[in-house]
Amino acid sequence: MNGTRTSRSGAAVLAGAVAAALGISGCSSGGSTGAVGPPPPSGRVSTSAPAPTTAPAGTPTVGSTGATASSSTPAAPAPGPTCFDTAMVGDTTAAGYLSRLPGAARIIDPGIFMDLDGLHLDTTGDQRPCGPVTVRITRFTVRLSHTGSGTVTRPAYAYSPLDTTEVTVGPANGLAPGSAPPATSHCSGVLSVVQLGAPVKEADLPQRLDLVAPSPAPSAPYHQRVKVIGERQVAAGLALPADAATC
């Protein structure tokens, strides 16, 4: 009897040891419901720096020497100077662009204008044309007189074609060579009209010239700007003789 009990007790101890061994084995093989270890790496390696939100600050990246990862976006390059390529548009569009150029000192001043010494470009650096622009200057003689009688008179004038020339202006500010109007004479001025495309005809000229008498009276020829509204007209100027007010 004692031998039988000892045998059964030994069998029970052996069975418990086997069960314990099986339980441990099941845990490590994934068959148990216990804690599971981390999955093996996939083997895919990113070639770009990690985004700032994918890892806490101060966490070293794979292969780093312990320095904090930096993934700030590179600063955008500063914009370069802009310009307007008149060669890529038609005459009407290019003329509209030129006529609306702002002045370099004041934006309310024109950036391209006629003066007594010729055609000037004087605009801001980011508004200039990309390259030289060829424009046509059509000039007319303006005969000055007065109509009326006694003290009630008003200025009168008559146009007659003079000549047409082509000059180049831009892209840098300055005076267009060869753009100066011819000299004035007694009671005879010169109207210069800057345009693109076909020459300006007399029918395209302003129907009224608002002549301004300088004060004090000038002793030499002077100049005043003239507003033009033709679709291909850029600017205009009127060179006047010193005696214009008395013609």
Secondary structure as GFF3:
##gff-version 3
##sequence-region A 1 247
A	DSSP	alpha_helix	2	28	.	.	.	ID=ss1
A	DSSP	three_ten_helix	52	54	.	.	.	ID=ss2
A	DSSP	three_ten_helix	86	88	.	.	.	ID=ss3
A	DSSP	alpha_helix	91	99	.	.	.	ID=ss4
A	DSSP	beta_strand	112	115	.	.	.	ID=ss5
A	DSSP	beta_strand	118	121	.	.	.	ID=ss6
A	DSSP	three_ten_helix	125	127	.	.	.	ID=ss7
A	DSSP	beta_strand	133	149	.	.	.	ID=ss8
A	DSSP	beta_strand	152	169	.	.	.	ID=ss9
A	DSSP	beta_strand	174	175	.	.	.	ID=ss10
A	DSSP	beta_strand	188	195	.	.	.	ID=ss11
A	DSSP	three_ten_helix	202	204	.	.	.	ID=ss12
A	DSSP	beta_strand	222	225	.	.	.	ID=ss13
A	DSSP	beta_strand	233	240	.	.	.	ID=ss14
A	DSSP	three_ten_helix	244	246	.	.	.	ID=ss15
###
